[in-house]
Amino acid sequence: MGSATNLAWLAGYTGAGSRIAIIDTGLDTDHQSVDNGAYLYALAENAKAANMTEEEYMTSLNMLTPEEIANVLPQLNVYKNSQSGDGTQQEGEPLTGEALYATEKIAFAYNYIDRDLDVTHDNDNQGGHGSHVAGIAAANRYIPAGDSYSPAAETVQVTGVAPDAQLLLVMKVFGKTAAPMNPTIWRLSRMLLFWVQMW
């Protein structure tokens, strides 16, 4: 990372408490750089450095939760434009805050083209650009290493600019069979309900 990023990290700014939206081809959700255990490990390290309990530290971050998603869900276009128009997914399951919440690291994930929860690159040929962008923005500081975690900068030489930020909104706008959707401000403007940084 550039010198400005290093200076920010040295000053203690790692993106913790920030929410970043990735509007792209989706995300390799099982990639080591977005591993949820490694993410929580980094936040626990931050808590120790701040002389706080993990619970106190996590509360101070104001992270997105399934409950917060549920509170704004009826206002989101993901709900209004679900297949049936009443917040039901293609599979017939109700669209809930819990369903949209993947992990603490990937706190909101939805496929706007196929209208389902599959935001991975596994079932389409749209490429991995979304994972690349997500990695630049927020690849974790640590990655899994056996039963523990290793610093990503030393192990794989990759760390995001804001490694402790939540990838709050993984909005897949390229589908399994459909062309990419035209970026529509009316959809994206709803993300302001979550107070996110758009990438």
Biotite code that builds the C-alpha atoms (Angstrom):
import biotite.structure as struc

atoms = struc.array([
    struc.Atom([0.000, 0.000, 0.000], chain_id="A", res_id=1, res_name="MET", atom_name="CA", element="C"),
    struc.Atom([1.034, 3.575, -0.507], chain_id="A", res_id=2, res_name="GLY", atom_name="CA", element="C"),
    struc.Atom([2.667, 5.755, 2.103], chain_id="A", res_id=3, res_name="SER", atom_name="CA", element="C"),
    struc.Atom([-0.601, 7.558, 2.922], chain_id="A", res_id=4, res_name="ALA", atom_name="CA", element="C"),
    struc.Atom([-2.198, 4.219, 3.783], chain_id="A", res_id=5, res_name="THR", atom_name="CA", element="C"),
    struc.Atom([0.765, 3.242, 5.940], chain_id="A", res_id=6, res_name="ASN", atom_name="CA", element="C"),
    struc.Atom([0.549, 6.554, 7.803], chain_id="A", res_id=7, res_name="LEU", atom_name="CA", element="C"),
    struc.Atom([-3.162, 6.017, 8.405], chain_id="A", res_id=8, res_name="ALA", atom_name="CA", element="C"),
    struc.Atom([-2.535, 2.517, 9.740], chain_id="A", res_id=9, res_name="TRP", atom_name="CA", element="C"),
    struc.Atom([0.262, 3.763, 12.001], chain_id="A", res_id=10, res_name="LEU", atom_name="CA", element="C"),
    struc.Atom([-2.153, 6.363, 13.382], chain_id="A", res_id=11, res_name="ALA", atom_name="CA", element="C"),
    struc.Atom([-4.595, 3.556, 14.189], chain_id="A", res_id=12, res_name="GLY", atom_name="CA", element="C"),
    struc.Atom([-7.016, 3.985, 11.285], chain_id="A", res_id=13, res_name="TYR", atom_name="CA", element="C"),
    struc.Atom([-7.749, 0.565, 9.807], chain_id="A", res_id=14, res_name="THR", atom_name="CA", element="C"),
    struc.Atom([-11.306, 1.110, 8.639], chain_id="A", res_id=15, res_name="GLY", atom_name="CA", element="C"),
    struc.Atom([-12.820, -0.406, 11.777], chain_id="A", res_id=16, res_name="ALA", atom_name="CA", element="C"),
    struc.Atom([-16.376, 0.847, 12.037], chain_id="A", res_id=17, res_name="GLY", atom_name="CA", element="C"),
    struc.Atom([-16.551, 1.791, 8.345], chain_id="A", res_id=18, res_name="SER", atom_name="CA", element="C"),
    struc.Atom([-19.072, 0.334, 5.925], chain_id="A", res_id=19, res_name="ARG", atom_name="CA", element="C"),
    struc.Atom([-18.090, -0.160, 2.289], chain_id="A", res_id=20, res_name="ILE", atom_name="CA", element="C"),
    struc.Atom([-20.430, -1.060, -0.570], chain_id="A", res_id=21, res_name="ALA", atom_name="CA", element="C"),
    struc.Atom([-19.095, -3.090, -3.500], chain_id="A", res_id=22, res_name="ILE", atom_name="CA", element="C"),
    struc.Atom([-21.338, -2.782, -6.559], chain_id="A", res_id=23, res_name="ILE", atom_name="CA", element="C"),
    struc.Atom([-19.799, -5.144, -9.086], chain_id="A", res_id=24, res_name="ASP", atom_name="CA", element="C"),
    struc.Atom([-19.654, -8.761, -10.275], chain_id="A", res_id=25, res_name="THR", atom_name="CA", element="C"),
    struc.Atom([-20.011, -10.190, -6.776], chain_id="A", res_id=26, res_name="GLY", atom_name="CA", element="C"),
    struc.Atom([-17.526, -11.648, -4.302], chain_id="A", res_id=27, res_name="LEU", atom_name="CA", element="C"),
    struc.Atom([-15.582, -14.843, -3.733], chain_id="A", res_id=28, res_name="ASP", atom_name="CA", element="C"),
    struc.Atom([-17.146, -15.215, -0.291], chain_id="A", res_id=29, res_name="THR", atom_name="CA", element="C"),
    struc.Atom([-14.910, -18.116, 0.756], chain_id="A", res_id=30, res_name="ASP", atom_name="CA", element="C"),
    struc.Atom([-11.645, -16.337, -0.124], chain_id="A", res_id=31, res_name="HIS", atom_name="CA", element="C"),
    struc.Atom([-9.109, -16.183, 2.703], chain_id="A", res_id=32, res_name="GLN", atom_name="CA", element="C"),
    struc.Atom([-8.964, -12.372, 2.455], chain_id="A", res_id=33, res_name="SER", atom_name="CA", element="C"),
    struc.Atom([-12.581, -12.043, 3.617], chain_id="A", res_id=34, res_name="VAL", atom_name="CA", element="C"),
    struc.Atom([-12.499, -14.895, 6.129], chain_id="A", res_id=35, res_name="ASP", atom_name="CA", element="C"),
    struc.Atom([-14.830, -13.960, 8.977], chain_id="A", res_id=36, res_name="ASN", atom_name="CA", element="C"),
    struc.Atom([-12.751, -15.618, 11.697], chain_id="A", res_id=37, res_name="GLY", atom_name="CA", element="C"),
    struc.Atom([-9.693, -13.653, 10.600], chain_id="A", res_id=38, res_name="ALA", atom_name="CA", element="C"),
    struc.Atom([-11.747, -10.467, 10.552], chain_id="A", res_id=39, res_name="TYR", atom_name="CA", element="C"),
    struc.Atom([-13.004, -11.041, 14.098], chain_id="A", res_id=40, res_name="LEU", atom_name="CA", element="C"),
    struc.Atom([-9.456, -11.879, 15.195], chain_id="A", res_id=41, res_name="TYR", atom_name="CA", element="C"),
    struc.Atom([-8.272, -8.477, 13.905], chain_id="A", res_id=42, res_name="ALA", atom_name="CA", element="C"),
    struc.Atom([-11.073, -6.702, 15.748], chain_id="A", res_id=43, res_name="LEU", atom_name="CA", element="C"),
    struc.Atom([-10.192, -8.597, 18.936], chain_id="A", res_id=44, res_name="ALA", atom_name="CA", element="C"),
    struc.Atom([-6.582, -7.409, 18.536], chain_id="A", res_id=45, res_name="GLU", atom_name="CA", element="C"),
    struc.Atom([-7.882, -3.845, 18.148], chain_id="A", res_id=46, res_name="ASN", atom_name="CA", element="C"),
    struc.Atom([-9.900, -4.250, 21.347], chain_id="A", res_id=47, res_name="ALA", atom_name="CA", element="C"),
    struc.Atom([-6.792, -5.339, 23.270], chain_id="A", res_id=48, res_name="LYS", atom_name="CA", element="C"),
    struc.Atom([-4.835, -2.373, 21.921], chain_id="A", res_id=49, res_name="ALA", atom_name="CA", element="C"),
    struc.Atom([-7.642, -0.048, 23.021], chain_id="A", res_id=50, res_name="ALA", atom_name="CA", element="C"),
    struc.Atom([-7.799, -1.653, 26.504], chain_id="A", res_id=51, res_name="ASN", atom_name="CA", element="C"),
    struc.Atom([-11.412, -2.602, 25.916], chain_id="A", res_id=52, res_name="MET", atom_name="CA", element="C"),
    struc.Atom([-13.306, -5.856, 26.123], chain_id="A", res_id=53, res_name="THR", atom_name="CA", element="C"),
    struc.Atom([-14.258, -7.330, 22.764], chain_id="A", res_id=54, res_name="GLU", atom_name="CA", element="C"),
    struc.Atom([-17.909, -6.603, 23.508], chain_id="A", res_id=55, res_name="GLU", atom_name="CA", element="C"),
    struc.Atom([-17.196, -2.957, 24.340], chain_id="A", res_id=56, res_name="GLU", atom_name="CA", element="C"),
    struc.Atom([-15.084, -2.548, 21.229], chain_id="A", res_id=57, res_name="TYR", atom_name="CA", element="C"),
    struc.Atom([-17.621, -4.175, 18.901], chain_id="A", res_id=58, res_name="MET", atom_name="CA", element="C"),
    struc.Atom([-20.385, -1.986, 20.345], chain_id="A", res_id=59, res_name="THR", atom_name="CA", element="C"),
    struc.Atom([-18.247, 1.118, 19.748], chain_id="A", res_id=60, res_name="SER", atom_name="CA", element="C"),
    struc.Atom([-17.961, 0.265, 16.030], chain_id="A", res_id=61, res_name="LEU", atom_name="CA", element="C"),
    struc.Atom([-21.678, 0.501, 15.251], chain_id="A", res_id=62, res_name="ASN", atom_name="CA", element="C"),
    struc.Atom([-21.452, -2.456, 12.876], chain_id="A", res_id=63, res_name="MET", atom_name="CA", element="C"),
    struc.Atom([-24.341, -3.453, 10.657], chain_id="A", res_id=64, res_name="LEU", atom_name="CA", element="C"),
    struc.Atom([-26.484, -6.218, 12.135], chain_id="A", res_id=65, res_name="THR", atom_name="CA", element="C"),
    struc.Atom([-29.354, -8.339, 10.824], chain_id="A", res_id=66, res_name="PRO", atom_name="CA", element="C"),
    struc.Atom([-31.662, -6.266, 13.036], chain_id="A", res_id=67, res_name="GLU", atom_name="CA", element="C"),
    struc.Atom([-30.611, -3.021, 11.355], chain_id="A", res_id=68, res_name="GLU", atom_name="CA", element="C"),
    struc.Atom([-31.192, -4.576, 7.929], chain_id="A", res_id=69, res_name="ILE", atom_name="CA", element="C"),
    struc.Atom([-34.618, -5.798, 9.054], chain_id="A", res_id=70, res_name="ALA", atom_name="CA", element="C"),
    struc.Atom([-35.549, -2.307, 10.275], chain_id="A", res_id=71, res_name="ASN", atom_name="CA", element="C"),
    struc.Atom([-34.995, -0.739, 6.834], chain_id="A", res_id=72, res_name="VAL", atom_name="CA", element="C"),
    struc.Atom([-35.816, -3.764, 4.671], chain_id="A", res_id=73, res_name="LEU", atom_name="CA", element="C"),
    struc.Atom([-39.268, -2.590, 3.496], chain_id="A", res_id=74, res_name="PRO", atom_name="CA", element="C"),
    struc.Atom([-37.629, 0.619, 2.217], chain_id="A", res_id=75, res_name="GLN", atom_name="CA", element="C"),
    struc.Atom([-34.977, -1.227, 0.185], chain_id="A", res_id=76, res_name="LEU", atom_name="CA", element="C"),
    struc.Atom([-35.386, -1.919, -3.511], chain_id="A", res_id=77, res_name="ASN", atom_name="CA", element="C"),
    struc.Atom([-34.039, -5.406, -2.878], chain_id="A", res_id=78, res_name="VAL", atom_name="CA", element="C"),
    struc.Atom([-37.336, -6.014, -1.072], chain_id="A", res_id=79, res_name="TYR", atom_name="CA", element="C"),
    struc.Atom([-39.612, -4.081, -3.431], chain_id="A", res_id=80, res_name="LYS", atom_name="CA", element="C"),
    struc.Atom([-38.131, -5.673, -6.526], chain_id="A", res_id=81, res_name="ASN", atom_name="CA", element="C"),
    struc.Atom([-37.967, -9.229, -5.324], chain_id="A", res_id=82, res_name="SER", atom_name="CA", element="C"),
    struc.Atom([-39.520, -11.677, -7.734], chain_id="A", res_id=83, res_name="GLN", atom_name="CA", element="C"),
    struc.Atom([-42.984, -11.447, -6.233], chain_id="A", res_id=84, res_name="SER", atom_name="CA", element="C"),
    struc.Atom([-42.732, -7.802, -5.219], chain_id="A", res_id=85, res_name="GLY", atom_name="CA", element="C"),
    struc.Atom([-43.496, -8.615, -1.603], chain_id="A", res_id=86, res_name="ASP", atom_name="CA", element="C"),
    struc.Atom([-40.071, -9.430, -0.208], chain_id="A", res_id=87, res_name="GLY", atom_name="CA", element="C"),
    struc.Atom([-40.015, -13.077, -1.294], chain_id="A", res_id=88, res_name="THR", atom_name="CA", element="C"),
    struc.Atom([-36.923, -14.592, -2.924], chain_id="A", res_id=89, res_name="GLN", atom_name="CA", element="C"),
    struc.Atom([-37.086, -16.734, -6.051], chain_id="A", res_id=90, res_name="GLN", atom_name="CA", element="C"),
    struc.Atom([-36.905, -19.843, -3.885], chain_id="A", res_id=91, res_name="GLU", atom_name="CA", element="C"),
    struc.Atom([-40.084, -18.758, -2.131], chain_id="A", res_id=92, res_name="GLY", atom_name="CA", element="C"),
    struc.Atom([-38.359, -18.003, 1.166], chain_id="A", res_id=93, res_name="GLU", atom_name="CA", element="C"),
    struc.Atom([-39.108, -14.666, 2.824], chain_id="A", res_id=94, res_name="PRO", atom_name="CA", element="C"),
    struc.Atom([-36.386, -12.071, 2.405], chain_id="A", res_id=95, res_name="LEU", atom_name="CA", element="C"),
    struc.Atom([-35.234, -11.144, 5.916], chain_id="A", res_id=96, res_name="THR", atom_name="CA", element="C"),
    struc.Atom([-32.421, -9.269, 7.600], chain_id="A", res_id=97, res_name="GLY", atom_name="CA", element="C"),
    struc.Atom([-30.963, -12.619, 8.648], chain_id="A", res_id=98, res_name="GLU", atom_name="CA", element="C"),
    struc.Atom([-31.063, -13.922, 5.062], chain_id="A", res_id=99, res_name="ALA", atom_name="CA", element="C"),
    struc.Atom([-29.278, -10.839, 3.668], chain_id="A", res_id=100, res_name="LEU", atom_name="CA", element="C"),
    struc.Atom([-26.650, -10.852, 6.442], chain_id="A", res_id=101, res_name="TYR", atom_name="CA", element="C"),
    struc.Atom([-23.806, -13.213, 5.533], chain_id="A", res_id=102, res_name="ALA", atom_name="CA", element="C"),
    struc.Atom([-21.165, -12.603, 8.239], chain_id="A", res_id=103, res_name="THR", atom_name="CA", element="C"),
    struc.Atom([-19.747, -9.730, 10.275], chain_id="A", res_id=104, res_name="GLU", atom_name="CA", element="C"),
    struc.Atom([-17.282, -9.061, 7.431], chain_id="A", res_id=105, res_name="LYS", atom_name="CA", element="C"),
    struc.Atom([-19.809, -9.478, 4.619], chain_id="A", res_id=106, res_name="ILE", atom_name="CA", element="C"),
    struc.Atom([-22.785, -7.938, 6.311], chain_id="A", res_id=107, res_name="ALA", atom_name="CA", element="C"),
    struc.Atom([-25.171, -7.571, 3.366], chain_id="A", res_id=108, res_name="PHE", atom_name="CA", element="C"),
    struc.Atom([-25.129, -9.568, 0.137], chain_id="A", res_id=109, res_name="ALA", atom_name="CA", element="C"),
    struc.Atom([-27.661, -9.697, -2.690], chain_id="A", res_id=110, res_name="TYR", atom_name="CA", element="C"),
    struc.Atom([-27.698, -10.550, -6.399], chain_id="A", res_id=111, res_name="ASN", atom_name="CA", element="C"),
    struc.Atom([-29.769, -7.838, -8.063], chain_id="A", res_id=112, res_name="TYR", atom_name="CA", element="C"),
    struc.Atom([-29.843, -9.522, -11.477], chain_id="A", res_id=113, res_name="ILE", atom_name="CA", element="C"),
    struc.Atom([-30.914, -13.019, -10.493], chain_id="A", res_id=114, res_name="ASP", atom_name="CA", element="C"),
    struc.Atom([-32.833, -11.803, -7.432], chain_id="A", res_id=115, res_name="ARG", atom_name="CA", element="C"),
    struc.Atom([-31.234, -14.256, -5.058], chain_id="A", res_id=116, res_name="ASP", atom_name="CA", element="C"),
    struc.Atom([-28.550, -14.481, -2.392], chain_id="A", res_id=117, res_name="LEU", atom_name="CA", element="C"),
    struc.Atom([-25.832, -15.966, -4.625], chain_id="A", res_id=118, res_name="ASP", atom_name="CA", element="C"),
    struc.Atom([-23.251, -13.166, -4.864], chain_id="A", res_id=119, res_name="VAL", atom_name="CA", element="C"),
    struc.Atom([-20.341, -15.507, -5.674], chain_id="A", res_id=120, res_name="THR", atom_name="CA", element="C"),
    struc.Atom([-18.604, -15.963, -9.020], chain_id="A", res_id=121, res_name="HIS", atom_name="CA", element="C"),
    struc.Atom([-19.265, -19.700, -8.852], chain_id="A", res_id=122, res_name="ASP", atom_name="CA", element="C"),
    struc.Atom([-22.317, -19.881, -11.109], chain_id="A", res_id=123, res_name="ASN", atom_name="CA", element="C"),
    struc.Atom([-21.622, -17.327, -13.845], chain_id="A", res_id=124, res_name="ASP", atom_name="CA", element="C"),
    struc.Atom([-18.933, -16.290, -16.284], chain_id="A", res_id=125, res_name="ASN", atom_name="CA", element="C"),
    struc.Atom([-18.823, -12.614, -15.346], chain_id="A", res_id=126, res_name="GLN", atom_name="CA", element="C"),
    struc.Atom([-15.309, -12.772, -13.896], chain_id="A", res_id=127, res_name="GLY", atom_name="CA", element="C"),
    struc.Atom([-13.855, -11.917, -10.517], chain_id="A", res_id=128, res_name="GLY", atom_name="CA", element="C"),
    struc.Atom([-13.637, -8.137, -10.805], chain_id="A", res_id=129, res_name="HIS", atom_name="CA", element="C"),
    struc.Atom([-15.874, -7.623, -7.769], chain_id="A", res_id=130, res_name="GLY", atom_name="CA", element="C"),
    struc.Atom([-13.544, -9.702, -5.586], chain_id="A", res_id=131, res_name="SER", atom_name="CA", element="C"),
    struc.Atom([-10.577, -7.701, -6.858], chain_id="A", res_id=132, res_name="HIS", atom_name="CA", element="C"),
    struc.Atom([-12.263, -4.409, -5.983], chain_id="A", res_id=133, res_name="VAL", atom_name="CA", element="C"),
    struc.Atom([-13.375, -5.715, -2.583], chain_id="A", res_id=134, res_name="ALA", atom_name="CA", element="C"),
    struc.Atom([-9.805, -6.830, -1.886], chain_id="A", res_id=135, res_name="GLY", atom_name="CA", element="C"),
    struc.Atom([-8.364, -3.412, -2.709], chain_id="A", res_id=136, res_name="ILE", atom_name="CA", element="C"),
    struc.Atom([-10.901, -1.798, -0.413], chain_id="A", res_id=137, res_name="ALA", atom_name="CA", element="C"),
    struc.Atom([-11.030, -4.167, 2.541], chain_id="A", res_id=138, res_name="ALA", atom_name="CA", element="C"),
    struc.Atom([-8.992, -7.403, 2.328], chain_id="A", res_id=139, res_name="ALA", atom_name="CA", element="C"),
    struc.Atom([-8.395, -8.548, 5.918], chain_id="A", res_id=140, res_name="ASN", atom_name="CA", element="C"),
    struc.Atom([-5.215, -7.826, 7.903], chain_id="A", res_id=141, res_name="ARG", atom_name="CA", element="C"),
    struc.Atom([-5.030, -11.495, 8.861], chain_id="A", res_id=142, res_name="TYR", atom_name="CA", element="C"),
    struc.Atom([-5.666, -14.723, 7.011], chain_id="A", res_id=143, res_name="ILE", atom_name="CA", element="C"),
    struc.Atom([-6.287, -18.239, 8.363], chain_id="A", res_id=144, res_name="PRO", atom_name="CA", element="C"),
    struc.Atom([-3.136, -20.215, 9.159], chain_id="A", res_id=145, res_name="ALA", atom_name="CA", element="C"),
    struc.Atom([-3.949, -23.622, 10.588], chain_id="A", res_id=146, res_name="GLY", atom_name="CA", element="C"),
    struc.Atom([-5.619, -23.107, 13.961], chain_id="A", res_id=147, res_name="ASP", atom_name="CA", element="C"),
    struc.Atom([-4.614, -19.451, 14.115], chain_id="A", res_id=148, res_name="SER", atom_name="CA", element="C"),
    struc.Atom([-4.153, -16.398, 11.887], chain_id="A", res_id=149, res_name="TYR", atom_name="CA", element="C"),
    struc.Atom([-1.158, -14.813, 10.176], chain_id="A", res_id=150, res_name="SER", atom_name="CA", element="C"),
    struc.Atom([-0.590, -11.206, 9.088], chain_id="A", res_id=151, res_name="PRO", atom_name="CA", element="C"),
    struc.Atom([-1.750, -11.013, 5.488], chain_id="A", res_id=152, res_name="ALA", atom_name="CA", element="C"),
    struc.Atom([0.833, -8.380, 4.532], chain_id="A", res_id=153, res_name="ALA", atom_name="CA", element="C"),
    struc.Atom([3.621, -10.808, 5.459], chain_id="A", res_id=154, res_name="GLU", atom_name="CA", element="C"),
    struc.Atom([1.996, -14.044, 4.300], chain_id="A", res_id=155, res_name="THR", atom_name="CA", element="C"),
    struc.Atom([0.369, -13.173, 0.976], chain_id="A", res_id=156, res_name="VAL", atom_name="CA", element="C"),
    struc.Atom([1.501, -9.544, 0.591], chain_id="A", res_id=157, res_name="GLN", atom_name="CA", element="C"),
    struc.Atom([-2.100, -8.367, 0.254], chain_id="A", res_id=158, res_name="VAL", atom_name="CA", element="C"),
    struc.Atom([-4.063, -6.157, 2.633], chain_id="A", res_id=159, res_name="THR", atom_name="CA", element="C"),
    struc.Atom([-6.923, -3.827, 1.788], chain_id="A", res_id=160, res_name="GLY", atom_name="CA", element="C"),
    struc.Atom([-6.754, -0.085, 2.296], chain_id="A", res_id=161, res_name="VAL", atom_name="CA", element="C"),
    struc.Atom([-9.367, -0.395, 5.071], chain_id="A", res_id=162, res_name="ALA", atom_name="CA", element="C"),
    struc.Atom([-8.877, -4.003, 6.207], chain_id="A", res_id=163, res_name="PRO", atom_name="CA", element="C"),
    struc.Atom([-11.077, -3.751, 9.282], chain_id="A", res_id=164, res_name="ASP", atom_name="CA", element="C"),
    struc.Atom([-14.065, -2.270, 7.442], chain_id="A", res_id=165, res_name="ALA", atom_name="CA", element="C"),
    struc.Atom([-17.224, -4.246, 6.865], chain_id="A", res_id=166, res_name="GLN", atom_name="CA", element="C"),
    struc.Atom([-17.932, -5.171, 3.260], chain_id="A", res_id=167, res_name="LEU", atom_name="CA", element="C"),
    struc.Atom([-21.329, -4.036, 4.167], chain_id="A", res_id=168, res_name="LEU", atom_name="CA", element="C"),
    struc.Atom([-22.995, -4.304, 0.845], chain_id="A", res_id=169, res_name="LEU", atom_name="CA", element="C"),
    struc.Atom([-21.953, -6.769, -1.771], chain_id="A", res_id=170, res_name="VAL", atom_name="CA", element="C"),
    struc.Atom([-24.354, -5.809, -4.537], chain_id="A", res_id=171, res_name="MET", atom_name="CA", element="C"),
    struc.Atom([-24.001, -8.185, -7.475], chain_id="A", res_id=172, res_name="LYS", atom_name="CA", element="C"),
    struc.Atom([-25.174, -6.422, -10.622], chain_id="A", res_id=173, res_name="VAL", atom_name="CA", element="C"),
    struc.Atom([-23.970, -9.039, -13.126], chain_id="A", res_id=174, res_name="PHE", atom_name="CA", element="C"),
    struc.Atom([-26.078, -12.191, -13.383], chain_id="A", res_id=175, res_name="GLY", atom_name="CA", element="C"),
    struc.Atom([-25.794, -15.852, -14.270], chain_id="A", res_id=176, res_name="LYS", atom_name="CA", element="C"),
    struc.Atom([-27.421, -15.391, -17.652], chain_id="A", res_id=177, res_name="THR", atom_name="CA", element="C"),
    struc.Atom([-28.257, -11.706, -17.891], chain_id="A", res_id=178, res_name="ALA", atom_name="CA", element="C"),
    struc.Atom([-26.114, -8.809, -18.993], chain_id="A", res_id=179, res_name="ALA", atom_name="CA", element="C"),
    struc.Atom([-24.937, -6.364, -16.350], chain_id="A", res_id=180, res_name="PRO", atom_name="CA", element="C"),
    struc.Atom([-27.683, -4.157, -15.077], chain_id="A", res_id=181, res_name="MET", atom_name="CA", element="C"),
    struc.Atom([-27.637, -0.477, -15.858], chain_id="A", res_id=182, res_name="ASN", atom_name="CA", element="C"),
    struc.Atom([-26.425, 1.210, -12.649], chain_id="A", res_id=183, res_name="PRO", atom_name="CA", element="C"),
    struc.Atom([-29.539, 2.880, -11.359], chain_id="A", res_id=184, res_name="THR", atom_name="CA", element="C"),
    struc.Atom([-29.311, 5.668, -8.828], chain_id="A", res_id=185, res_name="ILE", atom_name="CA", element="C"),
    struc.Atom([-32.740, 4.852, -7.439], chain_id="A", res_id=186, res_name="TRP", atom_name="CA", element="C"),
    struc.Atom([-31.440, 1.451, -6.304], chain_id="A", res_id=187, res_name="ARG", atom_name="CA", element="C"),
    struc.Atom([-28.113, 2.692, -5.050], chain_id="A", res_id=188, res_name="LEU", atom_name="CA", element="C"),
    struc.Atom([-29.555, 5.649, -3.198], chain_id="A", res_id=189, res_name="SER", atom_name="CA", element="C"),
    struc.Atom([-31.232, 3.198, -0.811], chain_id="A", res_id=190, res_name="ARG", atom_name="CA", element="C"),
    struc.Atom([-27.777, 2.186, 0.374], chain_id="A", res_id=191, res_name="MET", atom_name="CA", element="C"),
    struc.Atom([-27.523, 5.568, 2.073], chain_id="A", res_id=192, res_name="LEU", atom_name="CA", element="C"),
    struc.Atom([-29.872, 4.066, 4.651], chain_id="A", res_id=193, res_name="LEU", atom_name="CA", element="C"),
    struc.Atom([-26.828, 2.089, 5.799], chain_id="A", res_id=194, res_name="PHE", atom_name="CA", element="C"),
    struc.Atom([-24.384, 5.065, 5.721], chain_id="A", res_id=195, res_name="TRP", atom_name="CA", element="C"),
    struc.Atom([-21.834, 3.394, 3.480], chain_id="A", res_id=196, res_name="VAL", atom_name="CA", element="C"),
    struc.Atom([-18.800, 4.374, 1.428], chain_id="A", res_id=197, res_name="GLN", atom_name="CA", element="C"),
    struc.Atom([-19.484, 3.426, -2.204], chain_id="A", res_id=198, res_name="MET", atom_name="CA", element="C"),
    struc.Atom([-16.754, 1.670, -4.248], chain_id="A", res_id=199, res_name="TRP", atom_name="CA", element="C"),
])
